[in-house]
Amino acid sequence: MHIPDGFLSAPVWAGLDAAAAPAVAYLVHRAQRSFDEAKTPLLGVMGAFVFAAQMINFPVGVGTSGHLVGAALLAIMLGPAAAAVVMTAILAVQALVFQDGGILALGANVINMAIVGVVAGYLPVQLWGAGPRRNPAIFLGGFFSVLASAILALAQLLASGIAMPAPVVGISLGLFLVSALLEGAITLTVVRALESFSPGFVRRSSFGTPSVLAALGLSAVLLAVVGVLFASTHPDGLERLAQNLGISSHAKALLATPLADYDVGFFRSPWLRKATAGLAGVALIYGACVLVGRAISKNRSA
């Protein structure tokens, strides 16, 4: 789902960067209106959990994988504005530290996942999330968040002049549809698990009891350390699309980092390389989101 550098034309990525910057600034301003400093740890653990979950690819078709995006989950837990800011922090760290998603294409990925994905994930819950329709609304939030992000990514590739034969687009949309269905199911499962663990936790928009925060933090660590053992190594839907279109070689990294591809190269064990990178990422994302939360709280107080 992360678009790398080299796929989008200069006018497309530059225009999206120019649009994303003020959009994120506006969302930070929106988040300040209702933000409480007590919510800062929840931002950190939710950001770390989503980051770790994104590392775990699961099969969605023959030779293709997908992973949780988490936009709807963040929106349900944090509200849309704070969720968009947290997802932006995740995408920025992934691009700058792990070479997952392009630096020049960061604006495109922010718009696709942190803005449109969050809004598409939040609207069903906001509109239909009361009473007996709550569970279907949560599922639809996860479903639409991925589908909207995927369609935008395809549109941006088309706008960049990449020719897409109809059969290839059809296959890609089918794979994205499967990923969207799984996103909805995972989002619903996580929300229900949190409600079972702490009844009313999500409904009352709590800032997070210590037990819930600890459970989310532990889950993030386990996903990063244990989950990587079971993660699919097949390319995700966007990577498979690039292979089918013959543009995989266009991808380029503008910045070399020691944690590229979620791999710490100085260990011999493949598992240890992945697990160490995952733990580093969990810590980085947690720290980044806590700093963002403190900055929002400080500016609100000022």
Secondary structure as UniProt FT lines:
FT   HELIX           10..34
FT   HELIX           37..39
FT   HELIX           40..54
FT   STRAND          58..61
FT   TURN            62..63
FT   STRAND          64..66
FT   HELIX           71..78
FT   HELIX           80..98
FT   TURN            104..105
FT   HELIX           106..109
FT   HELIX           110..116
FT   HELIX           117..128
FT   HELIX           131..133
FT   HELIX           134..159
FT   TURN            160..161
FT   HELIX           166..197
FT   TURN            199..205
FT   HELIX           210..225
FT   HELIX           227..229
FT   HELIX           237..245
FT   HELIX           248..250
FT   TURN            258..259
FT   HELIX           260..262
FT   TURN            265..266
FT   HELIX           270..301
//
